[in-house]
Amino acid sequence: MEKTGVSETSKKERRAIRKALVSWFTANQRRLPWRETTDPYHVWVSEVMLQQTQVNTVISYYKRFLDQFPDIFYLAAADAQDVLKCWEGLGYYARARNLHSAARRLVAENQGRIPCEWAAFRKLPGVGDYIASAVLSIAFGKPYPMVDGNVKRVLSRLFAINAPVNRSASYRIFRETARMLLDKTIPGRFNQAVMEVGAIVCKPRRPDCDACPVRRWCRALADDRVAGYPVRIKRTPVPEYRMAIGVVAKGRKLLIVQRPYDGMLGGLWEFPGGVRQSGESAASACARSVGETVGLEVEIESRLTRIRHAYTHFKVVADVFLCRYRGGRVRRNGPIAHQWVLAKGLSRYPLPGSHHKFIPALLENRSI
Ligand code: SF4
């Protein structure tokens, strides 16, 4: 194993670092609803939501989700569309689909019990090392280290680790460091303490080193190199796609189509459209892509708006058009399902975040 910095600290120092982190956490942690429980289902839901999403955003979703699906049996019995609707706006919808499938599997095969063993829990849909470590350490007191972006940043500064935090090969270095530092007597509290220091003290920009419980041992601070950590490799800029979206009206109803469950935004509903081809106007791209994806002939009436939306690996600039249905039937081998709905009925369907950027303008439009 590559030397990580933590291996050069003495056992005594590690004990002191653990104690400082946990004492600081006891006195300074934020009051968050999922910290008031060690119920494995609640911990699991919160940690799935917290992956990729800010704490402040998660709070209301977490409460709403548990109101609607208070235990694993409610979740397992729920309709997939209701789960997605409850998750709507939180993004990364595979998280919701996987949580739902895992709940169904546990109810069908394990009397609804959440396993407290690594191998059994880790093989459930959507459960990676992070979720497994979170649930097993916080809910069951098992000695597994949690490693997320906050933890990697703290460890990289504390032990002056040069491995780039955004290189997948570095993961084992950070996990091994976290494992060696872990307080095995209170792993859940310890894991949360490191993450909390990362979230509110050792922040990405301008860390508050004066308030840091581990400043005595921090190598980056001692070397006056805090700004040099964490090390990152440069990523190539994400591509930007120009798209056209068609709000197709037939009478007073609008066409929405459902995306396949196994892909990006799987199971969500959207207006049809597609990527503009080179040299093609946005309006032509809209009519062509609606024809190609759902098989309808439409007439472009007006441009509603232009929206921009960023996903993890690409960005989209989309022109949204109001279109009038002129002919054809929605193709059976196109989207997995379609509906003609009144504009005011759109709120019953889980829609992608990009659509919520133009739906207010759509609802205000008098021609719909
Ligand atoms: Fe981060 Fe500063 Fe604490 Fe070091 S001393 S771990 S850089 S906040």
Residues whose N, C-alpha, C, O or C-beta is under 5 A from the ligand:
A	BS01	SF4	V154 R157 L158 V201 C202 P207 D208 C209 C212 V214 R215 C218 L221 V226
